Amino acid sequence: MAPPSPTQLAWRGRIESVIRLAQPGLDLLLATGERLSRLVEPEDLDWTPPRAVSAPAPPARVGPGEPEPPGA
């Protein structure tokens, strides 16, 4: 990938500055929304975690490993 041009670096700096300036307002908006949602429905019975909670998968095997038994 080619390094960014001076124009791209300038635009990136401007966009990052706008995001930095908007961050406190966005944090306040998120906190207000969370409080409001807890007031409206304190117990969310239909809530599901964002990803399944299960036992971690075993690590991937590297190398030749054990030979397959005949007929498998």
N, C-alpha and C positions, 0 to 999 in steps of 0.2 A: 504494500500500500504506500502510495506517495505521501510525503509529508504535507501537512496542510499549508495552503498559500497564505500570505499575509492578510488577504481579504477574509478568508475563512477563519483565521485566528481572531480577527477583529469582530466578526459576527458572533463567534463563539463567546468571546469576552462580553459582548453586549447582552447576549441571551442569558449567560450565567449571572450577570449583574441584575437583570430583571427578576430572575428566579430568586436571587438572594434578597432582593427588596420585597418580593411577594411572600417570602417564607413565613414571616410572623402572621400575616393575614390568613394564609392557608392553614397554618397550625391552629389558629383561633377558630376557623371554619370547621375543621375536623373535630376539635374538642367540643364545640357547640353542637355539632351533629351527633356526636356520641352521647352527650348529656341528654339531648332531646329524645334520642331513640330509647334511652334507659327510662326516661320519664313516661313515654308513651307506652312502652311494653317492657316492664322490669324483668320479666322472665320470658325469654324466647325459647319456647319448647321445641320449635322446629330447627333450632340452630344446629348446624353440622360443622365440624372443623374444616378449614380450607383444604387440608389434605388428609388422606386416610392415616390413622394412627395404627401402626402394626409393628411387629417385630422387624428389626433391620434385616435386610437381605444378607446372606452370607457373602463374604468377599469373593470376587471372581478368582477363578483358578488360573494360575499362570504356569506354563511349562507343560510337559507331556502328561503329568498326572498319573493316575492309576490306570492300568489297562482295563478295557471293557470286558466284562465276563462274556463267555460265548453265549450266543442266542439273545443278546440284549439289543 
